[in-house]
Amino acid sequence: MRLRDDVRGVERAPQEIEDYLLTIGGRTPFDEPMWRLVLARNVIWKVAGGKVWDEGLTVSERGGFVDDGFNDQGLGLRMSEARPLRDESGRLVEQQRYPHLAGWILQRWFPPSSYNKSQWFAPENCMAGGTPKLGPFPQYGDYEIVGGPVEKIPDRQELYDFISAYYRGIEARSGSVESRVREAVNAAEYARQREEQKTRTFVEEYMRDKCSYIWSSSLEAGRVREEVGRRAGIREHVGN
């Protein structure tokens, strides 16, 4: 019986690497490999969702401003009327577990006892209906990242050296509710920063395209700055 479906995509570690990890690591009590090498971008999990937007919308249109160009009334920015397709904040959805990582990662299986069940289901870690924000409790244990990411698939000697060091207590890491929360926060923070960067780039491009007078020292640019400043209620001199 297949216990999990948390690795998508077609990329897989070579069979000889999978066999080697099975040889040196063995199997879990549920007959899964103790160790696995996977591409970070292919690992998914179910966690609390958020707002889902039409992929065709720009970042500025997702509840922000829309560029209508420069006109006699000043800057042609207006509030976007776009609305999300749906709001998945109240339910679990599949998302990339490591959107901030690129490359191959080494994961080790941890037993269910590594995760505190009472903490998993604590009110602060659950949605309104009582569903855990971190998804279903890992009753069959779960895999946690202990190495990587690396660009190239490590060879057998590299894997042996790392796993040997791990078992000697170097870079050891246990599965826990806290580690899952940290991963969820890291993934969300990465997504937030990526959206902020897109918005920042849009604003900078807009300003240079539509508002080049801000950087110009010509008399006409000074006149435009003065007019825009007057309409905005700025009394200080903003021309040349």
C-alpha positions in Angstrom: 0.0 0.0 0.0 1.3 3.4 -1.0 1.4 5.6 2.1 2.2 9.0 0.6 2.1 11.0 -2.6 4.3 14.0 -1.8 6.8 13.9 -4.7 5.6 15.1 -8.1 7.3 15.7 -11.4 9.2 13.3 -13.6 12.7 13.9 -12.2 14.0 11.1 -9.9 17.3 10.1 -8.5 19.1 7.4 -10.5 18.0 3.9 -9.5 21.5 3.0 -8.4 21.4 5.9 -5.9 18.0 4.9 -4.6 19.3 1.3 -4.2 22.4 2.5 -2.4 20.4 4.6 0.1 18.3 1.6 0.7 21.3 -0.6 1.3 23.0 1.7 3.8 19.8 3.1 5.4 17.3 0.2 5.3 13.6 0.6 5.5 11.1 2.2 7.9 8.6 0.1 9.9 6.1 1.0 7.1 8.4 -0.5 4.4 9.6 2.9 3.0 13.2 3.9 2.4 14.8 5.5 5.5 16.6 8.0 3.2 15.6 9.5 -0.1 17.2 12.0 -2.5 14.6 14.2 -4.2 14.4 17.5 -6.1 13.3 20.3 -3.8 10.8 21.7 -6.3 9.0 18.4 -6.6 8.1 18.0 -3.0 4.6 19.1 -2.0 2.5 19.1 1.1 -1.0 20.0 2.2 -1.2 23.2 4.3 -3.6 26.0 4.9 -4.2 27.9 1.6 -4.8 31.5 0.7 -6.2 33.7 -2.1 -6.0 32.3 -5.6 -5.7 34.8 -8.5 -6.0 34.5 -12.3 -2.5 33.8 -13.5 -3.0 36.4 -16.3 -3.2 39.2 -13.8 -0.2 41.3 -13.1 0.9 41.8 -9.5 -0.4 45.4 -9.6 -3.8 44.2 -10.7 -4.2 41.8 -7.8 -5.8 44.3 -5.5 -3.4 47.1 -6.3 -3.2 49.9 -8.9 -3.8 49.8 -12.7 -1.8 52.0 -15.1 -4.1 54.1 -17.3 -1.3 56.3 -18.5 -0.6 60.0 -17.9 -3.4 62.4 -18.6 -4.5 66.0 -17.9 -5.7 65.0 -14.5 -2.3 63.8 -13.5 -1.0 60.2 -13.0 -3.4 57.7 -14.5 -3.4 55.2 -11.6 -6.6 53.8 -10.3 -7.5 51.0 -8.0 -7.8 47.6 -9.6 -11.2 46.0 -9.7 -9.8 42.5 -10.0 -10.9 40.0 -7.4 -9.4 36.6 -6.5 -10.9 33.6 -8.2 -11.4 32.0 -4.8 -10.2 32.2 -1.3 -8.7 28.9 0.0 -7.7 30.3 3.4 -10.2 28.0 5.2 -9.0 24.7 3.8 -5.9 22.6 3.0 -4.3 22.9 -0.4 -1.3 21.3 -2.1 1.7 23.7 -2.2 5.4 23.4 -2.8 7.1 22.5 0.4 10.4 24.1 -0.5 9.7 27.0 -2.9 12.8 28.8 -1.6 15.2 25.9 -2.4 16.6 24.8 -5.8 18.4 21.5 -6.3 18.6 18.0 -4.8 17.9 17.5 -1.1 18.5 14.6 1.1 15.6 13.6 3.4 15.4 11.2 6.3 12.3 9.6 7.6 11.2 10.4 11.2 8.6 8.3 13.1 5.2 9.6 14.2 6.5 9.9 17.8 8.8 12.8 16.6 5.7 15.0 16.2 3.8 16.2 19.2 0.1 15.4 18.5 -1.4 17.7 21.1 0.7 20.6 19.7 -0.2 19.7 16.2 -3.9 20.0 17.0 -3.4 23.0 19.3 -6.0 25.9 18.6 -3.2 28.3 17.5 -2.1 25.7 14.9 -5.6 25.0 13.5 -8.1 26.7 11.2 -11.6 27.8 12.3 -13.1 24.3 11.8 -10.3 22.6 13.8 -8.3 21.4 10.8 -4.6 21.6 11.4 -2.9 24.3 9.4 0.1 22.0 8.9 -2.1 19.3 7.2 -2.9 15.8 8.3 -1.0 14.5 11.2 1.9 12.2 10.0 0.6 9.0 11.4 3.1 7.1 9.2 6.0 9.4 10.0 7.3 11.9 7.5 10.5 12.9 5.7 12.5 16.0 6.8 15.3 17.7 5.0 18.7 17.0 6.5 21.0 17.9 3.6 21.2 20.1 0.6 20.2 21.6 -1.7 23.0 20.7 -4.2 22.9 21.4 -7.9 24.3 18.0 -9.0 23.2 14.5 -7.8 25.8 13.5 -5.1 27.7 10.3 -5.8 27.7 7.3 -3.4 30.8 8.4 -1.5 29.4 11.8 -0.9 26.2 10.3 0.4 28.1 7.8 2.6 30.2 10.6 4.1 27.2 12.8 4.9 25.0 10.0 6.3 28.0 8.7 8.4 28.5 12.2 9.8 24.8 12.5 10.5 24.7 9.3 12.5 27.7 10.6 14.5 25.5 13.4 15.6 26.8 16.1 13.2 24.0 18.2 11.7 21.4 16.0 13.2 17.9 17.3 13.1 14.7 15.7 14.4 11.2 16.0 13.0 8.9 18.2 15.0 6.0 20.5 14.9 8.3 23.4 15.4 10.4 22.5 12.3 7.2 22.1 10.2 6.1 25.6 11.4 9.5 27.0 10.5 9.3 25.5 7.0 5.8 26.8 6.5 6.8 30.3 7.6 10.0 30.2 5.4 7.9 29.2 2.4 5.3 31.9 3.0 8.0 34.6 3.6 9.7 33.6 0.4 6.5 33.9 -1.6 5.8 37.3 0.1 9.2 38.7 -0.8 8.9 37.4 -4.4 5.6 39.3 -4.8 7.1 42.4 -3.2 10.0 42.3 -5.6 7.6 42.0 -8.6 5.6 45.0 -7.3 8.8 47.0 -6.7 10.0 46.3 -10.3 6.6 47.3 -11.7 6.5 50.6 -9.8 10.1 51.5 -10.8 9.4 50.7 -14.5 6.2 52.6 -14.4 7.8 55.7 -12.8 10.6 55.7 -15.4 8.3 55.2 -18.3 5.4 57.5 -17.3 7.1 59.9 -14.9 10.4 60.5 -16.5 10.0 64.2 -15.6 11.0 63.3 -12.0 14.6 62.6 -13.1 14.8 65.3 -15.8 16.3 68.8 -15.3 14.6 70.4 -18.3 12.4 73.5 -17.9 9.4 71.6 -19.2 10.0 68.8 -16.6 10.2 71.4 -13.9 6.9 72.9 -15.0 5.3 69.4 -14.9 6.7 68.8 -11.5 5.3 72.1 -10.2 1.8 71.3 -11.6 1.8 67.8 -10.2 2.9 69.1 -6.9 0.2 71.8 -6.9 -2.5 69.3 -7.6 -1.1 67.1 -4.8 -1.3 70.0 -2.3 2.5 70.4 -2.1 3.4 74.1 -1.5 7.2 73.8 -1.6 9.0 74.4 -4.8 9.5 71.1 -6.7 10.5 72.5 -10.1 14.0 73.2 -11.3 
